[in-house]
Amino acid sequence: MVKGYVGNEMFEKALDLFEQIHLSLTN
């Protein structure tokens, strides 16, 4: 349960990071 939560947190952060990189690349 905790492991899944941590994995989800990391996944969310990775998604945010990916969006920021994508935005900076397109701009």
Rosetta constraint file for C-alpha pairs under 8 A:
AtomPair CA 1 CA 5 HARMONIC 6.23 0.50
AtomPair CA 2 CA 6 HARMONIC 6.20 0.50
AtomPair CA 3 CA 7 HARMONIC 6.12 0.50
AtomPair CA 4 CA 8 HARMONIC 6.07 0.50
AtomPair CA 5 CA 9 HARMONIC 6.22 0.50
AtomPair CA 6 CA 10 HARMONIC 6.24 0.50
AtomPair CA 7 CA 11 HARMONIC 6.09 0.50
AtomPair CA 8 CA 12 HARMONIC 6.13 0.50
AtomPair CA 9 CA 13 HARMONIC 6.24 0.50
AtomPair CA 10 CA 14 HARMONIC 6.00 0.50
AtomPair CA 11 CA 15 HARMONIC 6.16 0.50
AtomPair CA 12 CA 16 HARMONIC 6.29 0.50
AtomPair CA 13 CA 17 HARMONIC 6.11 0.50
AtomPair CA 14 CA 18 HARMONIC 6.03 0.50
AtomPair CA 15 CA 19 HARMONIC 6.19 0.50
AtomPair CA 16 CA 20 HARMONIC 6.26 0.50
AtomPair CA 17 CA 21 HARMONIC 6.22 0.50
AtomPair CA 18 CA 22 HARMONIC 6.05 0.50
AtomPair CA 19 CA 23 HARMONIC 6.06 0.50
AtomPair CA 20 CA 24 HARMONIC 6.16 0.50
AtomPair CA 21 CA 25 HARMONIC 6.08 0.50
AtomPair CA 22 CA 26 HARMONIC 6.19 0.50
AtomPair CA 23 CA 27 HARMONIC 6.04 0.50
